[in-house]
Amino acid sequence: MSAGGQDTNARFIRDIYREAQARGEPVISFEFFTPKTPQGEANFYERVVPALCAMRPGYCSVTYGAGGSNRGRTLEMVERLQREFGLTAMAHLTCVGSASGEISRWLDRAAAAGVRNILALRGDPPQGVKRFEPPPDGFRYAYELVRFIRERGGFSIGVAGFPEGHMECREGKETDWRRLKEKIDCGADFVITQLFFDNRDYYEFRDYLAGKLGVAAPLVPGVIPIMSNRQIRRFTSLCGASIPPRLARELDRLGDDDAAVARFGVEYAAEQCADLLRRGAPGIHFYTLNKAKPIREILRRIGLNPEAAPSPDAEPGDKACQ
Ligand SMILES: Cc1cc2nc3c(=O)[nH]c(=O)nc-3n(C[C@H](O)[C@H](O)[C@H](O)COP(=O)(O)OP(=O)(O)OC[C@H]3O[C@@H](n4cnc5c(N)ncnc54)[C@H](O)[C@@H]3O)c2cc1C
């Protein structure tokens, strides 16, 4: 029986990282969003999740809609991934649009559904609004949400980190990184980074946090496989990540040939991941965009696709992942 009541195999993610580190193994994790249509949902549970389950992830996570729009669905999906597939799943939670009382009730529901892990985020202001304004009796910064969840107890807490600095932070990236340390000091157990395309940004971020500020929490790189020029230009403009010149030139050359861009995206992400793991990253958090194929191919290329050596315990047709 889990701490929250629901019967699941869900574990605290801080323990997953600690144990993997002791074994010298990376933790592979997957981020999903809540599907927008009934067909999307059917495809997700019937094809995407089983295909990615076979990759034996340490855990997966489910985003929280911009503006807090689908907060109920985040919990439903986390609960279903845990119950039906035996995964550990983490719910993202933002400060947008919720007073502390509502967040408190949402946390109670999460705990009752067997959720043991929360990614505590501030969230973004609605489109067209420049400055984030906290709701009355809500939280202005993610560190306040982290403190609130920690005081309640019962969850392992992750937070967001920005290897290039958060796009709103005018004081520079080192100031943003010191604020990230504040989130850890308030009770966060691990950090997942925003997507980036130049690993040197991650190493600089890690050296500053772990080396200079003495942060011991896992700093987990977030990696996205590029699927089309349109998509990646949109994402990077929204989150402030930069596209290095070598990558930009190749993307320009491939233009609107989405199939060629996607093949190149897999190659690029595989190189990124291999280098990150070789240089000691605690794992990789994949922004899957609810697609299994590119992720399986990246893992195959870096020697982490376990399908080549099936577990002797696996029963044919067994739906659970672990
Ligand atoms: C892994 C990951 C998952 C994400 N998932 C989601 C999701 O599911 N749903 C969603 O809506 N968004 C999501 N986001 C986006 C995130 O909500 C935005 O990037 C948001 O703008 C910042 O969130 P934060 O938690 O980093 O905020 P914070 O840590 O609060 O930082 C926000 C800004 O405030 C500044 N700041 C922090 N503390 C202080 C302080 N004490 N004084 C002054 N300034 C301060 C920071 O430097 C930064 O510029 C995700 C991002 C990542 C990296």
The ligand as an SDF file (V2000), in Angstrom:
LIG
                    3D

 53 58  0  0  0  0  0  0  0  0999 V2000
   11.3290   20.2530  -16.6210 C   0  0  0  0  0  0  0  0  0  0  0  0
   10.2930   21.3360  -16.8110 C   0  0  0  0  0  0  0  0  0  0  0  0
    8.9310   21.0130  -16.7730 C   0  0  0  0  0  0  0  0  0  0  0  0
    7.9640   21.9950  -16.9340 C   0  0  0  0  0  0  0  0  0  0  0  0
    6.6350   21.6400  -16.8780 N   0  0  0  0  0  0  0  0  0  0  0  0
    5.6760   22.5850  -16.9940 C   0  0  0  0  0  0  0  0  0  0  0  0
    4.2840   22.2410  -16.8680 C   0  0  0  0  0  0  0  0  0  0  0  0
    3.9320   21.0820  -16.7120 O   0  0  0  0  0  0  0  0  0  0  0  0
    3.3570   23.2380  -16.9720 N   0  0  0  0  0  0  0  0  0  0  0  0
    3.7240   24.5470  -17.1510 C   0  0  0  0  0  0  0  0  0  0  0  0
    2.8390   25.4150  -17.2310 O   0  0  0  0  0  0  0  0  0  0  0  0
    5.0350   24.9260  -17.2430 N   0  0  0  0  0  0  0  0  0  0  0  0
    6.0090   23.9620  -17.1770 C   0  0  0  0  0  0  0  0  0  0  0  0
    7.3440   24.3230  -17.2580 N   0  0  0  0  0  0  0  0  0  0  0  0
    7.7010   25.7220  -17.5410 C   0  0  0  0  0  0  0  0  0  0  0  0
    7.8710   26.5890  -16.2550 C   0  0  0  0  0  0  0  0  0  0  0  0
    6.6430   26.6890  -15.5670 O   0  0  0  0  0  0  0  0  0  0  0  0
    8.3670   27.9620  -16.7220 C   0  0  0  0  0  0  0  0  0  0  0  0
    9.6470   27.8670  -17.2560 O   0  0  0  0  0  0  0  0  0  0  0  0
    8.2770   29.1020  -15.7200 C   0  0  0  0  0  0  0  0  0  0  0  0
    8.4930   30.3380  -16.4320 O   0  0  0  0  0  0  0  0  0  0  0  0
    9.3380   29.0770  -14.6210 C   0  0  0  0  0  0  0  0  0  0  0  0
    9.0360   28.1410  -13.7040 O   0  0  0  0  0  0  0  0  0  0  0  0
   10.0210   27.8710  -12.4340 P   0  0  0  0  0  0  0  0  0  0  0  0
    9.3720   26.8160  -11.6710 O   0  0  0  0  0  0  0  0  0  0  0  0
   11.4060   27.6800  -12.8890 O   0  0  0  0  0  0  0  0  0  0  0  0
    9.8910   29.2930  -11.6950 O   0  0  0  0  0  0  0  0  0  0  0  0
   10.7550   30.0130  -10.5720 P   0  0  0  0  0  0  0  0  0  0  0  0
   11.7810   29.1340  -10.0110 O   0  0  0  0  0  0  0  0  0  0  0  0
    9.7790   30.6590   -9.6530 O   0  0  0  0  0  0  0  0  0  0  0  0
   11.4890   31.1380  -11.4330 O   0  0  0  0  0  0  0  0  0  0  0  0
   10.7550   32.0360  -12.2620 C   0  0  0  0  0  0  0  0  0  0  0  0
   11.5290   33.3380  -12.4240 C   0  0  0  0  0  0  0  0  0  0  0  0
   11.5590   34.0160  -11.1800 O   0  0  0  0  0  0  0  0  0  0  0  0
   12.8900   34.3040  -10.7930 C   0  0  0  0  0  0  0  0  0  0  0  0
   12.9720   34.1720   -9.3250 N   0  0  0  0  0  0  0  0  0  0  0  0
   12.9600   33.0340   -8.6020 C   0  0  0  0  0  0  0  0  0  0  0  0
   13.0710   33.2900   -7.2920 N   0  0  0  0  0  0  0  0  0  0  0  0
   13.1450   34.6530   -7.1750 C   0  0  0  0  0  0  0  0  0  0  0  0
   13.2690   35.5460   -6.0800 C   0  0  0  0  0  0  0  0  0  0  0  0
   13.3540   35.1020   -4.8110 N   0  0  0  0  0  0  0  0  0  0  0  0
   13.3080   36.8800   -6.3430 N   0  0  0  0  0  0  0  0  0  0  0  0
   13.2290   37.3590   -7.6150 C   0  0  0  0  0  0  0  0  0  0  0  0
   13.1270   36.5410   -8.6920 N   0  0  0  0  0  0  0  0  0  0  0  0
   13.0760   35.2120   -8.4740 C   0  0  0  0  0  0  0  0  0  0  0  0
   13.7570   33.2820  -11.5230 C   0  0  0  0  0  0  0  0  0  0  0  0
   15.0970   33.7530  -11.7160 O   0  0  0  0  0  0  0  0  0  0  0  0
   12.9980   33.1450  -12.8320 C   0  0  0  0  0  0  0  0  0  0  0  0
   13.3450   34.1780  -13.7150 O   0  0  0  0  0  0  0  0  0  0  0  0
    8.3490   23.3500  -17.1410 C   0  0  0  0  0  0  0  0  0  0  0  0
    9.7280   23.6830  -17.2110 C   0  0  0  0  0  0  0  0  0  0  0  0
   10.6920   22.6860  -17.0500 C   0  0  0  0  0  0  0  0  0  0  0  0
   12.1560   23.0490  -17.1290 C   0  0  0  0  0  0  0  0  0  0  0  0
  1  2  1  0
  2  3  1  0
  2 52  2  0
  3  4  2  0
  4  5  1  0
  4 50  1  0
  5  6  2  0
  6  7  1  0
  6 13  1  0
  7  8  2  0
  7  9  1  0
  9 10  1  0
 10 11  2  0
 10 12  1  0
 12 13  2  0
 13 14  1  0
 14 15  1  0
 14 50  1  0
 15 16  1  0
 16 17  1  0
 16 18  1  0
 18 19  1  0
 18 20  1  0
 20 21  1  0
 20 22  1  0
 22 23  1  0
 23 24  1  0
 24 25  2  0
 24 26  1  0
 24 27  1  0
 27 28  1  0
 28 29  2  0
 28 30  1  0
 28 31  1  0
 31 32  1  0
 32 33  1  0
 33 34  1  0
 33 48  1  0
 34 35  1  0
 35 36  1  0
 35 46  1  0
 36 37  1  0
 36 45  1  0
 37 38  2  0
 38 39  1  0
 39 40  1  0
 39 45  2  0
 40 41  1  0
 40 42  2  0
 42 43  1  0
 43 44  2  0
 44 45  1  0
 46 47  1  0
 46 48  1  0
 48 49  1  0
 50 51  2  0
 51 52  1  0
 52 53  1  0
M  END
$$$$
